[in-house]
Amino acid sequence: MTLFVLKRTGGALLVLLTLSVIVYALFYLAPGDPARLACGERCNPAQIAQVREQLGLNDSAPTQYLHFLQGLLAGRDHSGGAGLVLHCDAPCLGFSYQNDQQVTELILDRLPATLSLALGALVIWLVVGVGTGLLSALRRGGITERALTVLTLAGTGTPVFILGLLLLMTVCAHLQWLPFPTYVPLSEDPEQWAWNLLLPWVTLGFFESAKYARLTRSSTLETLAEDHIRTFRAYGVGERAVVTRHAVRGAVAPVIALSAVDFGTMIGGAVLTESLFGIPGLGKTLIDGVRVVDLPVVVGVVLTIGTAVVLAGAIADLLYAAADRRVTLA
Amino acid sequence: MSSAGPARHLTARRVAAVTVSLVLAGGAAACGPKDGADKAGSGAKPGAAGGAPQKGGTLSVLNSEPQSDFDPARLYTSGGGNVPSLVFRTLTTRNREDGPAGTKVVPDLATDTGKPNADATEWTYTLKDGLKYEDGSPITTADIKYGIERSFAAELSGGAPYLRDWLVGGESYEGPYKDGGKGLDSILVPDAKTIVFKLRKPEGEFPFVATQTQFAPVPRAKDTGVTYEEHPVSSGPYKVVKNDNDGEHLTLERNEHWDEKTDEERKAYPDRIDVRSGLDAAVINQRLTTSSGPDAAAVTTDTNLGPAELARIGDSADKNELAGRVGTGHFGYVNYLAFNPKVAPFDNPKVRQAISYAINRTSVVNAAGGSALAEPATTFLPEREAFGFTPYDHFPAGKTGDPAKAKQLLAEAGFPDGVTVTLTHSTAQNRQTSPEVATAVQQALAAAGITVKLEGLENNAFNEKRWDVKNTPGFFLSRWGADWPSGAPFLAPIFDGRQIVTNGSNYNHAQLNDPAVNAEIDEIAKLTDLAAAGKRWGALDKKIGEQALAVPLFHPVYKRLVGKDVKNVVISDWTGVLDVSQVSVK
C-alpha cells in the first residue's frame, strides 16, 4: 500500500509538471498578446509596455516558468497599486491578468460550483445508470431490456446542450414547474442550491447514466456467465442471493472505478453544462481564460483538473481493489 | 467602446444558440423577422403600458458577460455603460432620453457641461451642492482629480485613452502610485468645487469625454488598488452590496446618501438591482420570453435577439405581446470592408472602386442577420444627425451590386480577365467580421470576375493582424464603434494620419496621411458648437469616401427583449440599448 501511494504520488507530480510545461509552451505559440488584451484595445505602446513590465511578460518563457515554480514552492508578491502588495502564499498559482485575483483564490471560488454539479450528476448516474444496467441485464431478452436499450441509446446519442435546452424549454419555459436555474452556493441556501441544480444534474446525469447503464449491463452479463456463479447456482443457492451477494459485487467493480475517473474528469469537463446553466465553475473559467489569454488562470485550472484526474485514478484503483478482492495494489 | 464587438461567444454557446433557435423557430428560415418583430422595431415602445412608473421592487439583469471590471479607472464603455452608471456619477453624462434626444451631453456632478477658454484648450467645471458618497462624506473635485490620475496606473489599465492623449503631460504620466504624491499638473483643483483641465490642443468635444467613468470621484483614502472594484465607493443612486465571482453576480441597493435633487438623469426606480452573468445568450432570451417569476422584472444589457429568435416572435401565438416587449436601438457603429492601399492590387484606386461597385449589400445584410438587425450603409458615419451624417453613395451598387460597372473598372485597372484577392476575416461568430459575412462578399464579387479567397483567423489573431500596421492584410472585414455620438471618434482614429500607430494598435487601416484631412480634423476639434462640428464631420466623411479607402457595409441594429413588468424603457441613439437607470418594475 505504501509503495502504491509513493509510486502514485511520484507519477502524479511528474504528470503535473509535464502538463504545466506543455501549457506554457502552447501559450507562447497561441495568438494574442496578453499585455495588449489586459491593457485594453486602445492602449498606446507606452501603456502596453508598462503593463507588460507589470505582468512580468518581458522575461523569457523559461524565466517566467521558473518564477511560476518559485511561486508554487515559496509564494510570490504582486503589486496591487495604492501601496498594496498582494502576497500569494505557496503553493501560489500566480495572479490572473484579467481578474486581478490570486488564481488559487479564483479556483477555490469556482470549485464548489463544479463540485456541486459533478456530485449530483454522480449520484444520478450511479443510481439511474447502474440500476438501469442491472435491470436490463437481469431481464435480458424481455421487453424491459429492449425499452431500456432504446433509452440508453437515446441518452448516449443526445448531446448535453440539446438535452439541457429541451429541459429548460419544457420544464421551465412551457410547463413552468421550475424557475430557470441560477446557481446559488450551498453555503448560502442549501434548499435553493439543490432546486437550482436539479436540471443541470438531470441533464448531466442522464447523459452519463446511459453510458453507465450499458457498462453495467455488459459487466453484469459477463459476471453472470462466470464459473463461480454457475457453481453457486449448482449448489442450489437462490437466484436472488446469487445476484445480490455475488454477481452484483463483481459487476459493479469496474463501474465504480470508472465513476471515480469520470468524476475527476468532470471537474474540468462539464463546460457545456456549466455554460448552458450559467454555473460559474472551473470549466467555464478555463474557457474564459483561454479566450482572454490569461496564462496564470489557464495553467492553474489545467493543473487543478490534472490533479483531480490523477487523484481520481488513484481512488479508482483503491475502489476497484476494495470491490473486487482478486485485484491487488502494487 | 472602440471597435470591440459587443458579443463574445463561446463555441458551446454558439452551438447552443443555434440549437435553441432551430427548436424555437420550429423550422422557420433564418431570414429576418416577420411582421410582429418588425412592427416592434418600427415604432412600438416596450414598457410603455401599465401605468406610471413607480419606485420599489427588484430589477433583474440577465447578462452573458460578467461585469468583471467594476473599477471606474478600468471601464471602457460608452458613457459609463449601463450598470456602472448606477454607481458612478461623472462630471457630465448622457441625456437619458429616447432616440436622437439621448445623444446630447448633459451635466451630472457638474453644474454645466463645462466652460471652455477661447480656444477650447482649457475646460472648467464646478460641482453641484449637496453631493455625497454612500458613506455620507462630501464629493470633492480632489477626488475627481484622483480618480482620473489612478486611471493612468498600469495596474488599472483598460480605460478609454483620450485623457492620456489630451491632457498636458498625460502621455508620460504613470499614475499616482508612482508619482510620489505629485499628481498630474494639468488637472487643477483651486477649491473643493472647481476643477480645471489643461489640454494639449483644442478639444471642443471635451464634455463628451467627461462622461467616461474615469471622471467618477474616488476618495484617495478608500482606494485599494486592484481590489477597489470589489466595493467601489458609490457616488450614484445605488451602492454595491455584493460582488461575487468577479462580477458574475452583483447586487446593488439604494445609496441613501444619493439625493435625486442633484441628479436629473437617473430615475432609479427599483430598490434593488440583481445582476446575474455568465448565462447563455439563448437561455437569457428564453427567460425574457417566458418572463415568469422574477424574470418578469428582468432586462438584459448585453444580449441581442438573433434572426431565428425574431422569426419565432413573429410566428408565435402571442406575437403582439412579445413584439411589444422588443426594444430596438441604434448604436454608432459601422461594419466595413477595409483596404490596405500599400498592398497590390488595392494600391490601384480603380480596383477599390470596382469592389465598391460589386458589393451586394442585400446579401451582406442577410448574412448579418437580416434587415431587422442590420441597415445597409453607403456612408462611414452612422445615419444619425449627432454623428454628422451626410448622405452620399459615390459608387452606387444598388441593392444587389453593379457587376458590369465593376468589370469595366477592373479592365481599366489592367485586369480584363478578373483578379484573385484574399479577404481576411475572423472566425468568431459575431455576424460582423465573421465567415458568413465574408462568404456573402465572396459571392457578390465573383459576379464581377473577382475571385475571393477567404482567410479566416481566430479572433485574437485576426485583431492583432488588422491592427498591426506592419502586417495589415490587403483586404479584410473590419468595424468601428463610437465612444460618443459624434463624427470625431469615428473619423479621427480611422483617417487621421497622425494616429497611425507603428508599434501598437493601429486603426487607420488605409494608413491615410493626407495633410488636408489632418488639418480639417484639427479645425473641427476647435469647435464647441457641436451642431456646426457635425456638419463638417459629415462633409469630411463624404470627401474621404471619394477615395474608396473603405466599403461601408452596414450599421447594426440592436433588438432586445424586456420582461413583462418592465416599464419606462428608454433607448437612446447614444448607447442603442435600454438604459437601466430609467427602468421601473412596479
Boltz contact constraints between the chains, C-beta under 6 A:
constraints:
  - contact:
      token1: [A, 31]
      token2: [B, 458]
      max_distance: 6.0
  - contact:
      token1: [A, 31]
      token2: [B, 460]
      max_distance: 6.0
  - contact:
      token1: [A, 31]
      token2: [B, 461]
      max_distance: 6.0
  - contact:
      token1: [A, 32]
      token2: [B, 460]
      max_distance: 6.0
  - contact:
      token1: [A, 39]
      token2: [B, 157]
      max_distance: 6.0
  - contact:
      token1: [A, 40]
      token2: [B, 76]
      max_distance: 6.0
  - contact:
      token1: [A, 40]
      token2: [B, 157]
      max_distance: 6.0
  - contact:
      token1: [A, 40]
      token2: [B, 158]
      max_distance: 6.0
  - contact:
      token1: [A, 41]
      token2: [B, 2]
      max_distance: 6.0
  - contact:
      token1: [A, 41]
      token2: [B, 4]
      max_distance: 6.0
  - contact:
      token1: [A, 42]
      token2: [B, 2]
      max_distance: 6.0
  - contact:
      token1: [A, 42]
      token2: [B, 161]
      max_distance: 6.0
  - contact:
      token1: [A, 44]
      token2: [B, 504]
      max_distance: 6.0
  - contact:
      token1: [A, 45]
      token2: [B, 503]
      max_distance: 6.0
  - contact:
      token1: [A, 45]
      token2: [B, 504]
      max_distance: 6.0
  - contact:
      token1: [A, 50]
      token2: [B, 154]
      max_distance: 6.0
  - contact:
      token1: [A, 51]
      token2: [B, 154]
      max_distance: 6.0
  - contact:
      token1: [A, 51]
      token2: [B, 157]
      max_distance: 6.0
  - contact:
      token1: [A, 54]
      token2: [B, 154]
      max_distance: 6.0
  - contact:
      token1: [A, 80]
      token2: [B, 225]
      max_distance: 6.0
  - contact:
      token1: [A, 80]
      token2: [B, 226]
      max_distance: 6.0
  - contact:
      token1: [A, 81]
      token2: [B, 153]
      max_distance: 6.0
  - contact:
      token1: [A, 81]
      token2: [B, 155]
      max_distance: 6.0
  - contact:
      token1: [A, 81]
      token2: [B, 177]
      max_distance: 6.0
  - contact:
      token1: [A, 81]
      token2: [B, 225]
      max_distance: 6.0
  - contact:
      token1: [A, 81]
      token2: [B, 226]
      max_distance: 6.0
  - contact:
      token1: [A, 82]
      token2: [B, 223]
      max_distance: 6.0
  - contact:
      token1: [A, 82]
      token2: [B, 224]
      max_distance: 6.0
  - contact:
      token1: [A, 82]
      token2: [B, 225]
      max_distance: 6.0
  - contact:
      token1: [A, 84]
      token2: [B, 225]
      max_distance: 6.0
  - contact:
      token1: [A, 99]
      token2: [B, 246]
      max_distance: 6.0
  - contact:
      token1: [A, 100]
      token2: [B, 226]
      max_distance: 6.0
  - contact:
      token1: [A, 109]
      token2: [B, 245]
      max_distance: 6.0
  - contact:
      token1: [A, 161]
      token2: [B, 16]
      max_distance: 6.0
  - contact:
      token1: [A, 162]
      token2: [B, 19]
      max_distance: 6.0
  - contact:
      token1: [A, 165]
      token2: [B, 19]
      max_distance: 6.0
  - contact:
      token1: [A, 165]
      token2: [B, 20]
      max_distance: 6.0
  - contact:
      token1: [A, 173]
      token2: [B, 286]
      max_distance: 6.0
  - contact:
      token1: [A, 173]
      token2: [B, 290]
      max_distance: 6.0
  - contact:
      token1: [A, 176]
      token2: [B, 292]
      max_distance: 6.0
  - contact:
      token1: [A, 179]
      token2: [B, 293]
      max_distance: 6.0
  - contact:
      token1: [A, 180]
      token2: [B, 287]
      max_distance: 6.0
  - contact:
      token1: [A, 182]
      token2: [B, 276]
      max_distance: 6.0
  - contact:
      token1: [A, 272]
      token2: [B, 12]
      max_distance: 6.0
  - contact:
      token1: [A, 275]
      token2: [B, 12]
      max_distance: 6.0
  - contact:
      token1: [A, 275]
      token2: [B, 13]
      max_distance: 6.0
  - contact:
      token1: [A, 275]
      token2: [B, 280]
      max_distance: 6.0
  - contact:
      token1: [A, 276]
      token2: [B, 16]
      max_distance: 6.0
  - contact:
      token1: [A, 276]
      token2: [B, 280]
      max_distance: 6.0
  - contact:
      token1: [A, 278]
      token2: [B, 278]
      max_distance: 6.0
  - contact:
      token1: [A, 278]
      token2: [B, 279]
      max_distance: 6.0
  - contact:
      token1: [A, 280]
      token2: [B, 245]
      max_distance: 6.0
  - contact:
      token1: [A, 280]
      token2: [B, 248]
      max_distance: 6.0
  - contact:
      token1: [A, 280]
      token2: [B, 278]
      max_distance: 6.0
  - contact:
      token1: [A, 287]
      token2: [B, 10]
      max_distance: 6.0
